[in-house]
Amino acid sequence: MVTSASSVNARAPELDAMSIPQFCHRYSISESFYRALRRKGLAPRELRLSRRRVLITTRSAREWEGSFEQRKAAADAAEVPEAAQTARKTDNAKPPGDDR
């Protein structure tokens, strides 16, 4: 049985992915910032099709976005005790001119 190329392509599932430039455009970041994130291990998982062809799936992009939201929430939670501690130090400070 011989199948035509169009019938094979018609049945192939569409890959829901984007290139690195498309990803950067979607998230409004530069490609150099993306490369910096990748060097730090903070970039989304990549699907390497060849040495030069790299895609990022939509699922990977969503997971990456969620990880940044979690890190932001953790950083915000860590700042609260620090801010409270600074406020206590300020409350205990002597008023100007008080030499007691």
C-alpha positions as CSV (number, residue, x, y, z in Angstrom):
1,M,0.0,0.0,0.0
2,V,1.4,3.4,-1.0
3,T,0.4,6.5,0.9
4,S,0.8,10.0,-0.4
5,A,2.9,12.5,1.6
6,S,-0.2,14.7,2.1
7,S,-2.1,11.9,3.7
8,V,0.8,11.1,6.1
9,N,1.1,14.8,7.0
10,A,-2.7,15.1,7.5
11,R,-2.6,12.4,10.2
12,A,0.6,13.6,11.9
13,P,-0.3,15.4,15.2
14,E,0.7,19.1,15.2
15,L,3.5,19.9,17.6
16,D,2.5,22.6,19.9
17,A,5.9,24.2,20.2
18,M,7.8,27.4,19.4
19,S,11.3,28.4,18.5
20,I,13.5,30.3,20.9
21,P,12.9,33.6,19.0
22,Q,9.2,32.9,19.2
23,F,9.4,32.1,22.9
24,C,11.4,35.3,23.6
25,H,8.8,37.4,21.7
26,R,5.9,35.8,23.5
27,Y,7.4,36.5,26.9
28,S,9.0,39.9,25.9
29,I,12.5,38.9,26.7
30,S,15.7,39.2,24.6
31,E,17.5,36.2,23.3
32,S,20.6,37.2,25.2
33,F,18.5,37.2,28.4
34,Y,17.2,33.7,27.4
35,R,20.7,32.4,27.0
36,A,21.6,33.9,30.4
37,L,18.7,32.0,31.9
38,R,19.8,28.8,30.2
39,R,23.3,29.1,31.5
40,K,21.9,29.5,35.1
41,G,19.6,26.5,34.6
42,L,16.5,28.7,34.7
43,A,15.3,28.4,31.1
44,P,12.4,26.1,30.1
45,R,13.1,22.6,29.0
46,E,14.1,22.5,25.3
47,L,13.3,19.9,22.7
48,R,16.4,19.5,20.6
49,L,15.6,18.2,17.1
50,S,19.1,18.8,15.8
51,R,22.2,20.7,16.7
52,R,20.6,23.9,15.4
53,R,16.9,23.2,15.7
54,V,15.6,23.8,19.2
55,L,11.9,24.1,20.2
56,I,10.1,24.8,23.4
57,T,6.8,23.1,23.9
58,T,3.9,25.1,25.1
59,R,3.7,22.7,28.1
60,S,7.3,23.4,29.0
61,A,6.7,27.2,28.7
62,R,3.7,27.0,31.1
63,E,5.8,24.9,33.6
64,W,8.6,27.5,33.3
65,E,6.2,30.3,33.9
66,G,4.7,28.5,36.9
67,S,8.2,28.0,38.4
68,F,8.9,31.7,38.2
69,E,5.6,32.4,39.9
70,Q,6.6,30.0,42.7
71,R,10.0,31.5,43.1
72,K,8.5,35.0,43.2
73,A,6.0,33.9,45.9
74,A,8.8,32.3,47.9
75,A,11.0,35.5,47.6
76,D,8.0,37.6,48.7
77,A,7.4,35.4,51.7
78,A,11.1,35.6,52.7
79,E,11.0,39.4,52.5
80,V,8.1,39.7,55.0
81,P,10.1,38.7,58.1
82,E,13.0,40.8,57.0
83,A,10.8,43.8,56.6
84,A,9.2,43.2,60.0
85,Q,12.6,42.9,61.6
86,T,13.6,46.2,60.1
87,A,10.4,47.8,61.3
88,R,11.1,46.6,64.9
89,K,14.6,48.1,64.8
90,T,13.2,51.4,63.7
91,D,10.5,51.4,66.4
92,N,13.2,50.8,69.1
93,A,15.4,53.6,67.8
94,K,15.9,56.7,70.0
95,P,14.3,59.9,68.8
96,P,16.8,62.6,67.6
97,G,18.2,64.6,70.5
98,D,17.4,61.9,73.1
99,D,20.7,61.3,74.9
100,R,19.4,58.9,77.6
